[in-house]
Amino acid sequence: MKIVVIGASGTVGKSVVEELGKRHEIVTVGAASGQYRADFTDIAQVRAAFEQIGKVDAVVVAAGSLHFGPLADFTPEQFYVGLNSKLMGQVNVALVAREYLNDGGSITLTSGIVAEQPIRNGASATMVNAAVEGFVRAAAIELPRGLRINAVSPTVLAESMGSYGPFFIGFEPAAGKRVALSYARSVDGAQTGQVYRAW
C-alpha cells in the first residue's frame, strides 16, 4: 500500500514510519521536513500536497501542537493552539484525504491518553484529544466507498519523557515501537470508528 504519514519526523511519526515501512510504501509530509511540505492548519496547503502525491491507500497523522498550562492562567488564544493544530489540522487532513484515498482506504488520526485520564495543566489537551476521538466516531458512519477512520490514543512515549515527563508523573511510558503497532492495526486492519489505546 501507499501510505502518507504526516508528522513523520516527530517522535511518534518516526516509529510509525519504521513499522509501516516494513510492508508499505511511505510518503512523508511535514511542515518543515518530509518529501512534501504542508502546514496542516491550512487546508489549502494540505490539498496542494495531496494534489502532488496523488491517489493513496492510507493516511496517518502523527502531528499536532498543544499548549500546557494552569487552567487559571489559560487564555482563549492558548486554547486555540490545540484547536487549530491538533484538532482542525487533523480534520483538515481527513476532509481532503477522502478525495485521494482509494476505495477501502483508511485514515488514522492521533488523540492521547489525557482524553480519558486528565492531568494538571492539560485542560486543553484533554479537550482537544476528546474532540479528535468524537470526530473519528462520527466520521466513521459517513465516509463513502468503504473508507475507514480510526484514532490511536498513545500514552506518553518513553522517548519523550525528557520533555513531557513532569506532566505525566505516575504514568507508565510506552516505547515508540509499541505505540506504532496500534497505527499498524488501524492501517492494516478492517475496523472503523475505533480508538486504539496504546497504554
Beta strands, then each sheet from edge to edge (+ up, - down):
strand 1: 2-6
strand 2: 25-30
strand 3: 36-37
strand 4: 56-61
strand 5: 101-110
strand 6: 148-154
strand 7: 195-198
sheet 1: 3+ 2+ 1+ 4+ 5+ 6+ 7+
end
